[in-house]
Amino acid sequence: MVYSLFIINKQNTLARKKKPLPIFEQVTITDVAAEGKAIAKINDMVVFIPYVVPGDVADIQIYRKKNRYAQGRVIRFHSYSPVRATSFCEHFGVCGGCKWQHLPYGEQLRYKQKQVTDNLERIGKVKLPEINPILGSERTQFYRNKLEFTFSDKRWLTEAEVQSKESFPHMNALGFHIPGMFDKVLDINKCWLQDDISNRIRLEIKAFCLQQGYTFFNLREQHGLMRNIIIRTSSTGEVMLIVVFYENEPEKIHHLMNHLGEKFPEITSLLYIINQKANDTITDQEVILFRGNDFIYEQMEGLKFKIGPKSFYQTNSEQAYNLYKITREFAGLTGNELVYDLYTGTGTIANFVAGKAAKVVGIEYVPEAIEDAKVNSELNGITNTLFFAGDMKDILTEEFISTHGRPDVIITDPPRAGMHEDVIKAILFAAPQRIVYVSCNPATQARDLSLLDEKYEVARVQPVDMFPHTHHVENVVELGAKD
C-alpha cells in the first residue's frame, strides 16, 4: 500500500530547522474519529491520524500539538489491522477524497451509525428511540452524478515522482485540489466516483489541450485558457459537460467544443463559461449553450426533474430516491396536510411529496433554484406547490405563517451549518404536528433537536449513507409534538 507523504516531507524539512518532530513507535490505532481520521492514545494524549484503521500498529510522528490532543501521521507500519481493506484507487491517500477506502464497507456503515448515535446523545441530549440500522448504498463505486475537475500548470508531484529524481518538463494537470492547498492540483488518471464516461471525457480534454498547446490555468497568478470542467450524468442516461475557460479566445474555444461534440455523441448538453473572476463559482456567470440542450433530466418515481448547469441535485441519485422515500414516510401524509418544505432547493422533496399532500410551500435562499422548482412542478403537472425565494429567517416569520397557514408538517433539509435560531423559533411558533429533519451533519442536527425539545420529541431516526468511502452521513429524524 503506497501513501504520498510529499506534503508531509515539505513540512518536515521546514520544521526540522527549528526542532525535530517527536516519533512514537509501535502505536496501536484504537478507534475512528471525525473527518475520516482515526485515533490513537499516546501517554494519555489523543492523536488524530489519517489513512489508518483500528488495529493498525505503526510509528507515529507528531507534527501539531495542542493542550489536549495532537495531529500525527504514519511514518512506518509494523502490522496491518485484520479488518483493513485494500484501496482500489491509485490516487488513494493523495487526492484527499474517499478517505475510507481502506475500511470494508460494512465497517464504514458501522462507524457512520456510531457517529449518528454519538452526536444525538452527546450533543442533542434528548430522549431517543432505538435508532434504525443505517441504510447502505447499493453502489459503492461510480455512484456520483456530478464531479468538477480543475486545470493547473503546476501539478502536484507524488512522493514516488519526487523520489525518482526525474525531471518533469510538463507540469500540466487536470484533476482534484490537494487538501489544504488551493493552488496545487493532482492529475487524475481514473476516478471511481462517477460513470466511466467522466474519465473518458476528462482524459480526452487533457490530451487535446496538450496536443494543441492550450495553456492550463495558473491558480496563483490567474492566467491560462483552461480553468475547470464540470461533468453531470443522470439516471436517464443524459450527460452534461460544462467547460470553464479563463481567457476569452473564441477560435480555440470553438475548436475544442467542436472536437468534444463530435468525439462524444453521448453528451446531450454541451456548454461553456468564460469565468475571469478570482474564484471558481459559476452561479453569477453566463452559461453559453454550444450544442444540445441547456439541461438534463433526472427521473424518480415517475417524476422528471430538470437539472441545469447551476442546479443543485443530490449527487447520489439512487440513494436520493431512498432518502426522499424515508422523508415522505416519516411525514405521515394522508393527502389533507399543508406541508412547509424548508431549504427546498430545486423543489425535489416538495414535488416528491406533493402527490400525498393538500399543499406544499417551499422556501429557498437561491432565486435560481426556486425558478427550477417552479419549472419542475409545471413539468410534472403538479399544481399544489408554492415557492418563495429569500433568506429563511427573513421569510419564515409569524406574518408569513399567518398568511399561508399553519403547517401540519414541516420538512427541513438545511445546509451543514444547520438552522438559524430564528428559524427554530418560527417552527416552534408554527407548531406543526410533525417535523421531518433531514441533515447532512448529525452534529448540527443534534444541536437543533435540543432547541426543539421543549415542544417536540424524537419518534424515529434513520441514518442513510449517501457517500460510500467517506465519513459523511445523512440522517433523517421524525419529531412529534409533545402532549
C-alpha positions in Angstrom: 0.0 0.0 0.0 1.5 3.3 -1.1 0.9 6.7 0.5 2.1 10.1 -0.7 4.0 11.9 2.0 5.4 14.6 -0.1 3.3 17.3 1.5 4.4 16.0 4.9 8.1 15.9 3.9 8.0 19.5 2.9 6.6 20.4 6.3 9.2 18.2 8.0 12.1 19.9 6.2 10.9 23.3 7.4 10.1 22.1 10.9 13.4 20.3 11.5 15.3 23.6 11.1 13.7 24.5 14.4 13.1 21.3 16.3 12.9 17.6 15.4 9.4 16.3 15.4 8.7 13.6 18.0 8.2 10.0 16.9 6.4 7.3 18.9 7.0 3.7 17.9 4.6 0.8 17.6 1.4 2.7 18.4 -1.9 0.8 18.1 -4.8 2.6 16.4 -7.9 2.3 18.6 -10.9 4.0 17.0 -12.3 6.0 14.1 -12.6 9.8 14.5 -14.3 12.7 12.7 -13.3 13.8 9.2 -12.1 10.4 8.1 -9.3 10.2 10.6 -8.6 7.6 13.3 -7.5 7.8 16.9 -4.6 6.6 19.0 -3.7 7.3 22.6 -0.1 8.1 23.4 0.7 8.8 27.1 -2.8 10.0 27.7 -2.7 12.2 24.7 -5.3 11.7 22.0 -3.8 11.7 18.5 -5.7 12.1 15.2 -4.1 10.2 12.3 -5.3 9.9 8.6 -5.3 6.8 6.5 -5.2 4.2 9.3 -7.8 1.9 10.7 -8.4 0.5 14.2 -6.0 -2.4 14.8 -3.1 -1.0 12.7 0.2 -0.8 14.5 2.6 2.0 13.3 5.3 4.5 14.2 3.6 7.9 14.5 5.2 11.3 14.1 3.5 14.2 15.8 3.5 17.4 13.7 1.0 19.6 15.6 0.2 19.5 19.3 -2.5 21.3 21.4 -3.1 21.0 25.1 -5.4 18.0 24.9 -4.8 16.5 21.5 -2.3 16.2 18.7 -2.2 15.6 14.9 0.0 12.8 13.7 1.0 10.8 10.6 2.3 7.3 9.9 6.0 7.0 9.0 6.1 3.2 9.2 3.6 0.4 9.5 4.6 -2.6 11.7 1.4 -4.6 11.1 -2.0 -4.0 9.5 -5.4 -4.4 11.1 -7.2 -7.7 10.2 -10.2 -5.5 9.2 -8.2 -3.4 6.7 -9.3 -3.5 3.1 -7.1 -2.9 0.0 -7.7 0.5 -1.5 -8.9 0.3 -5.1 -7.9 3.7 -6.4 -4.3 4.5 -7.4 -4.8 8.1 -6.0 -5.9 7.0 -2.5 -4.0 8.9 0.2 -3.1 11.7 -2.1 -6.1 13.4 -3.6 -8.0 13.6 -0.2 -11.2 12.0 -1.4 -12.6 8.6 -0.5 -10.6 8.5 2.8 -12.3 5.3 4.0 -11.3 3.0 1.0 -9.2 1.1 3.4 -12.2 0.2 5.6 -14.5 -2.6 4.4 -17.9 -1.1 3.6 -19.6 -2.9 6.5 -17.2 -1.2 8.9 -17.8 2.1 7.2 -21.5 1.7 7.9 -20.9 0.7 11.5 -18.9 3.8 12.2 -21.4 6.0 10.5 -24.1 4.6 12.6 -22.0 5.2 15.7 -21.3 8.8 14.5 -25.1 9.5 14.4 -25.7 7.9 17.7 -22.8 9.7 19.5 -23.9 13.1 18.1 -27.5 12.7 19.0 -26.7 11.5 22.5 -23.7 13.7 23.3 -24.8 17.0 21.7 -28.6 16.6 21.5 -29.1 15.2 24.9 -32.7 14.4 24.0 -34.7 11.3 24.6 -34.2 8.9 21.7 -35.9 5.8 20.4 -33.9 2.9 19.1 -32.1 4.2 16.1 -32.8 2.3 12.9 -29.9 0.5 11.2 -28.2 2.7 8.6 -29.3 2.3 5.0 -26.3 1.5 2.9 -25.8 2.4 -0.7 -26.3 -0.4 -3.2 -23.5 1.1 -5.3 -20.2 2.0 -3.6 -18.4 3.0 -6.7 -19.4 5.2 -9.7 -22.3 6.5 -7.6 -21.9 10.3 -8.1 -23.8 12.2 -10.8 -21.6 15.3 -10.6 -17.8 16.0 -10.5 -15.7 19.1 -11.0 -12.1 19.0 -12.1 -9.5 21.8 -12.2 -6.8 22.6 -14.7 -3.4 23.6 -13.3 0.1 24.3 -14.8 1.7 23.4 -11.5 0.7 19.8 -10.9 1.3 18.1 -7.6 4.2 15.6 -7.7 3.6 12.4 -5.7 6.2 11.0 -3.3 7.2 8.3 -5.9 7.8 11.0 -8.5 9.9 13.1 -6.1 12.0 10.1 -5.1 12.6 9.1 -8.7 14.8 12.2 -9.2 13.4 12.6 -12.7 12.7 16.0 -14.2 9.2 16.7 -15.3 9.1 19.3 -18.1 5.4 19.0 -18.5 3.6 20.1 -15.3 0.0 20.4 -16.6 -2.7 18.7 -14.7 -6.4 18.1 -14.8 -7.8 16.7 -11.6 -8.5 17.5 -7.9 -7.1 20.0 -5.5 -4.7 18.7 -2.9 -6.4 19.2 0.5 -5.4 22.5 2.1 -3.5 23.7 -0.9 -5.7 25.8 -3.2 -3.1 26.2 -5.9 -1.9 22.5 -6.2 -3.8 20.0 -8.3 -3.2 16.3 -8.5 -3.5 14.9 -12.0 -6.2 12.2 -12.1 -5.9 9.1 -14.2 -9.0 7.3 -13.1 -11.7 8.4 -10.7 -14.0 5.7 -9.3 -16.8 8.1 -8.2 -18.7 8.7 -11.5 -19.7 6.7 -14.5 -16.6 6.0 -16.7 -17.8 8.4 -19.3 -16.5 11.1 -16.9 -13.0 9.6 -17.1 -13.1 9.3 -20.9 -14.2 12.9 -21.3 -11.6 14.3 -18.9 -8.7 12.4 -20.4 -9.7 13.4 -23.9 -9.9 17.0 -23.0 -6.5 16.9 -21.4 -4.9 15.1 -24.4 -6.5 17.5 -26.9 -5.3 20.6 -24.9 -1.8 19.3 -24.6 -1.6 18.5 -28.3 -3.0 21.9 -29.3 -0.8 23.8 -26.9 -3.6 25.2 -24.9 -2.5 26.9 -21.6 -3.6 25.4 -18.3 -4.7 27.8 -15.5 -2.2 29.1 -13.0 -4.3 29.4 -9.9 -1.9 31.7 -8.0 -1.2 34.2 -10.8 -4.6 33.9 -12.5 -3.7 33.3 -16.1 -4.2 30.5 -18.7 -7.0 29.4 -21.0 -8.3 26.2 -19.4 -9.8 26.6 -16.0 -12.4 23.9 -14.9 -14.7 21.3 -16.3 -18.0 20.1 -14.7 -19.5 16.7 -15.7 -23.0 15.8 -14.8 -24.6 12.4 -15.5 -28.2 11.4 -14.8 -30.3 8.3 -14.2 -31.9 8.9 -17.7 -28.6 8.4 -19.4 -28.0 12.0 -20.3 -24.6 13.7 -19.9 -23.9 17.4 -19.4 -20.4 18.9 -19.9 -19.6 22.4 -18.8 -16.1 23.7 -19.9 -14.9 26.7 -18.0 -12.4 28.9 -19.7 -10.5 31.8 -18.0 -9.3 33.7 -21.2 -11.7 34.5 -24.0 -10.1 33.0 -27.1 -13.1 32.2 -29.4 -11.2 30.3 -32.1 -9.6 27.9 -29.5 -12.8 27.6 -27.5 -14.8 26.6 -30.6 -12.1 24.2 -31.8 -12.2 22.3 -28.5 -16.0 22.3 -28.2 -16.5 21.1 -31.7 -14.0 18.3 -31.1 -15.8 17.2 -27.9 -19.2 17.3 -29.6 -18.0 15.0 -32.4 -16.0 12.7 -30.1 -18.7 12.2 -27.6 -22.2 11.9 -29.1 -23.3 10.8 -25.6 -23.1 14.4 -24.4 -26.6 15.8 -24.6 -25.8 19.1 -23.0 -22.6 20.8 -24.1 -22.0 24.2 -22.5 -19.2 26.6 -21.7 -18.4 29.6 -19.5 -15.8 32.3 -19.5 -15.0 32.9 -15.9 -12.5 35.7 -15.2 -13.2 36.1 -11.6 -10.8 35.2 -8.8 -13.0 32.3 -7.6 -14.4 29.2 -9.4 -18.1 29.7 -8.6 -20.4 29.9 -11.6 -23.6 31.0 -10.0 -23.1 34.5 -11.3 -21.7 33.6 -14.7 -23.3 33.5 -18.1 -23.6 29.9 -19.4 -23.3 29.6 -23.2 -25.0 26.7 -24.9 -22.8 25.2 -27.6 -24.7 22.1 -28.6 -27.8 20.1 -27.4 -30.0 21.2 -24.5 -29.1 23.5 -21.7 -30.4 20.9 -19.2 -30.6 17.2 -18.4 -33.3 15.3 -16.7 -33.4 13.2 -13.6 -36.2 10.8 -13.0 -37.6 9.5 -9.8 -40.9 7.5 -9.3 -42.4 8.8 -12.5 -41.4 12.4 -11.8 -38.9 14.3 -14.0 -36.6 16.9 -12.6 -35.0 19.4 -14.9 -31.3 19.9 -14.0 -29.5 23.0 -15.3 -25.8 23.8 -15.1 -26.3 25.7 -11.8 -29.0 23.4 -10.3 -28.5 21.6 -7.0 -29.4 17.9 -7.0 -28.4 15.2 -4.6 -25.1 13.8 -6.0 -26.1 10.1 -5.4 -29.3 9.7 -7.4 -30.1 6.2 -6.3 -29.7 6.9 -2.6 -31.5 10.3 -3.0 -34.6 8.3 -4.0 -34.3 6.2 -0.8 -33.7 9.3 1.2 -36.9 11.0 -0.1 -39.0 7.9 0.4 -37.9 7.8 4.0 -38.7 11.5 4.3 -42.1 11.1 2.9 -42.9 8.1 5.1 -41.8 10.0 8.2 -44.1 12.9 7.2 -47.1 10.5 7.5 -49.1 12.3 4.8 -52.7 11.4 4.1 -53.5 13.9 1.4 -55.0 16.5 3.6 -51.9 18.2 5.0 -50.3 21.6 4.5 -46.6 21.0 4.3 -43.8 23.5 4.6 -40.6 22.4 2.8 -37.7 24.5 4.2 -34.4 24.8 2.3 -36.3 23.3 -0.7 -33.5 23.8 -3.2 -34.9 23.0 -6.7 -38.1 21.6 -5.0 -37.2 18.0 -5.3 -38.6 17.0 -1.9 -41.5 19.4 -2.3 -42.6 17.9 -5.6 -41.9 14.4 -4.5 -44.3 14.6 -1.6 -46.9 16.9 -3.3 -48.9 13.9 -4.5 -49.7 12.9 -0.9 -50.4 16.4 0.5 -53.1 19.1 0.1 -50.5 21.8 -0.5 -46.7 22.2 -0.2 -45.0 25.6 0.4 -41.2 25.6 -0.4 -38.7 28.2 0.7 -35.1 28.5 -0.5 -32.4 31.2 -0.4 -31.2 30.9 -4.1 -33.7 32.5 -6.6 -32.5 30.4 -9.5 -33.2 27.2 -7.5 -36.8 28.4 -6.8 -37.3 29.0 -10.6 -36.1 25.5 -11.2 -38.6 24.3 -8.5 -41.4 26.0 -10.3 -40.4 24.5 -13.6 -40.2 21.1 -12.1 -43.8 21.4 -10.7 -45.0 22.6 -14.1 -43.1 19.8 -15.9 -44.9 17.2 -13.8 -48.3 18.8 -13.8 -48.1 19.5 -10.1 -50.4 22.3 -9.2 -50.4 22.3 -5.4 -47.0 23.7 -4.7 -46.0 27.3 -4.0 -42.3 28.5 -3.8 -40.6 31.5 -2.2 -37.0 32.8 -2.6 -35.1 34.5 0.2 -33.3 34.1 3.5 -35.1 31.5 5.6 -35.0 33.6 8.8 -36.4 36.6 6.9 -39.2 34.8 5.1 -40.4 32.2 7.7 -41.9 34.8 10.0 -45.1 34.8 12.1 -46.7 37.0 9.4 -45.8 34.5 6.7 -47.3 31.7 8.7 -50.4 33.7 9.4 -50.8 34.5 5.7 -50.1 31.0 4.2 -51.5 28.9 7.1 -50.1 26.9 9.9 -48.4 23.8 8.5 -49.4 20.3 9.6 -46.0 19.1 8.7 -42.6 20.8 8.3 -39.8 19.2 6.3 -36.5 20.8 6.8 -33.2 20.0 5.0 -30.8 22.7 5.9 -27.1 23.1 4.9 -24.3 21.7 7.1 -24.5 24.6 9.5 -28.0 23.6 10.5 -30.9 26.1 11.2 -30.6 29.6 12.4 -32.2 30.2 15.9 -34.8 32.5 14.4 -35.9 29.7 12.1 -36.3 27.3 15.0 -38.3 30.0 16.8 -40.5 30.3 13.8 -41.0 26.5 13.6 -42.0 26.5 17.3 -44.5 29.3 16.6 -45.9 27.4 13.6 -46.4 24.4 15.9 -46.8 21.6 13.2 -47.9 18.2 14.4 -44.8 16.6 12.9 -41.3 17.7 11.8 -39.1 15.7 9.5 -35.5 16.9 9.8 -33.1 15.8 7.0 -29.5 16.5 7.8 -26.0 16.1 6.2 -24.4 16.9 9.5 -25.7 15.0 12.6 -23.8 17.3 14.9 -25.7 20.5 14.0 -28.9 18.4 13.7 -28.4 17.3 17.3 -27.9 20.9 18.4 -31.1 21.9 16.7 -33.0 18.9 18.2 -32.1 20.1 21.7 -33.6 23.5 20.8 -36.8 21.9 19.6 -37.0 19.6 22.6 -39.3 21.9 24.6 -42.2 21.1 22.3 -41.1 18.0 20.3 -39.8 14.5 20.9 -37.9 12.3 18.6 -40.1 9.5 17.2 -37.8 7.8 14.6 -34.2 8.1 13.4 -32.9 6.7 10.1 -29.3 7.2 9.0 -28.6 7.0 5.2 -25.3 6.5 3.6 -25.1 8.8 0.5 -21.3 8.9 0.2 -19.5 5.5 0.4 -15.8 5.6 1.3 -16.2 8.9 3.1 -17.1 9.8 6.7 -20.2 11.8 5.6 -23.6 10.5 6.6 -27.2 11.8 6.1 -29.7 11.4 8.9 -33.5 11.7 8.9 -35.3 12.4 12.2 -39.1 12.4 12.7 -40.3 14.7 15.5 -43.7 14.6 17.0 -45.5 17.2 19.1 -45.4 16.5 22.8 -48.7 16.1 24.5 
